[in-house]
Structure formats: structure tokens, C-alpha cells
Amino acid sequence: MKLLVQRVKSASVSVDGKEIGSIGKGYLVFLGVCNKDTESVADRMLAKLVKLRIFEDENGKTNLSLGDVGGAVLFVSQFTLYADCRKGNRPSFVDAGDPAHAEALYEYSVKELRTTYGLTVETGEFGADMQVSLVNDGPFTVILDSPELNIEP
């Protein structure tokens, strides 16, 4: 599982010219799923995301978490996080999760962020052609990759 996390001042997502989700201060999170990912992997990745301290405190140090600043999450599925560009010039997506599996983990993750962590969560539309707008704060962008974090199924 991969989470591309951008600290934002604001972010929104639109489908067919209609805005379907927007937030102020918080995280724009793009989620990539592979077939070996499970709800257990998602649980550990979400815990890491929520505890991530990338907001500045009164001294300008990145010591505050999403909850500390009352931030929201715009959660968007993005299978292209599993693009393999090692051969040729056109990416391969064979490592991306099956759409049904990925959608189930996407929906599970949204539910967990809302219920377990009590966060305000806006979403994109799984599988849709989306237009995402953001004001990146910093800019500050990190990638959480489950194998690199030793989070395995």
C-alpha cells in the first residue's frame, strides 16, 4: 500500500466539472493498493498517517499531527502510484491492485479514518477521471510505502 501525503492549505476534487469534495487545512492523500494489501496493512498505514507529525508548532518545527491542528483529509484513489517505469517509456500497472480489491480497501480506509479516528474526510470517486486542485503548504509531500515501513500482510 502506498500513501502519497501532501500537507495542504486547501484541496478539492471534481468529476465532470462538478466539485465532489473539498477541504481546508489538512492532508490530500492519494492511495495506491496492490493485490497483497489487506485491511491489517491498511490499519497500520492509517495509524502511521494519523500520527504523522508534519505540521509546524509555534516554533516552526514539524511537531504537530493532523489531529493537533484540527485538519481534514481529502482521500483520493490513485492506481498510478504502482506505475512500473523500469522498461520502455510507457508505464506498466501490473502491480496495481485489482479494481474490486482496491475499491474495497479504499472504502474501508475512508470508513476507518472517519469512525476510528473521528476525522473529517472528503473523497474522490473511485475509478473516475478526477481533477484535483490543491494549495500545497510548504510544499510538504511524503510517501508512505508499506514495504519500506516494514508493514507486510
N, C-alpha and C positions, 0 to 999 in steps of 0.2 A: 504494500500500500504506500502511496506517495501523497503527501500533502504539500502543495506549494502555498505558502502563507505570506500574504502581503499585509503589512500594517498600513491601514488607510485612514484618511480623514473622512472619506465618503466613498461609496461604491454602489453601482446599480447594474442590473441585468435586464435586458429587453429581448423579447421574441416577437418577430413580425412587427417591429416598430412600437410595441406596447411594453412599457416597463412592468415587470412582474415581481421585482424585488429590489429593495434598496436599504442601505444602512448609512449611518453617520460613522462616528469613530469606532474602529474595531478591526476585524480581520476579513479580508477577502481570501477565501480558501478554495483552491482548486483541488479536487480529489481524483486520484487515479487508482484504479483497482486492477489487480491481477487475479487469475483464477485460484491461486493458492491462498488468497486472503480469506479470513474468517471474521466472525463477529468478535472473537477474542483478540485478534490483531487490531480490529477497529477500536475496541475498548481501550487498548493500551496506547494507540496512536492519539485518540481523542483526549485521554488523560494528559499526555505529553503536550498536546496543543493547548489545552485549557491552562496548564501550569506554566507555559512558556512565558518568560519574563522579557518582553521586548518593548515595553512602553517605558518612557522616561519618568523618573521620580523628580522631586523638587530640585535635585542636584544635577539633573541632566544625565543620570545613569540609568541604563536599561534594567530596572529592578522591579517593574510592575507587570502584573499579568492582566489578561483581558478582564477578569472579574474585578481586579483592583481599580480599573478605570471605568467600569460600567459599560464596556464595549459590547458591540453586537457582532454577529458573524453573517457574512454573505457566503453561502456554501454552493459551489458550482462543480458539477461533474466534468472531468476532462480526461478522456481516454488517451489523448496525445501525450500525457506525461509518461506513457510507456513506449514512446517512439524509439525505435532502434535505427540509428543513422550510421551504423558502422560500415555498411556495404552500400555502394551506389549513392545516388543523390535523392532518392525518394524513400522516406521513412517507411519502415515496416512496423506494423502494430500487432504482431503475433503474440507479444507478451501481455497485451491489454486483456482485461477480463471479459468473458462472455457478457454481452449486454444484460441478460436477465440476472446474472450473478452480481454484476457491478451495480445495477439499479437497486437490488435488494440491500446491498451494503451501503449504498448512498442513502436510501430511505432510513435504514437502521441508524446510521450516523447522525442524520438530522434529528431523528427522534431522541437519541441519547443526548445530544447537545441541548435539546430543549428540556427534556424531563430530568435526566440525571444531574445536569449542570445548571439548569434553570436559565439558560442563555436566550437572548432574543436572536432568532435565526431566520434569515430570509434565504430563499433558494432560487436557483435557476430552474430550468425544465430539463430533466434528464433526456438526453438524445436529441435535443432541439438545436437548431442553429441559433446561437445566442450572441448578442452583442453586449460586451461587458465594458463598463466605464468605471474609472477609479481615479482618486487623488491619492497617490501613494505617499505616505507620511515618512519622510526620511531622505530618499526611499529606503525602506527596510523590507527585505524579502528573504525568507529562509525556506529551505526544502527539508521536510521530514520524510525520510525514506525508511520503511520498517526494517529491511535487512541491515542498513547502516546503524540503526538504533538497537540492533540485536533483538528485534521483535519478530519472532517467527511463529507460524501456525503450530 
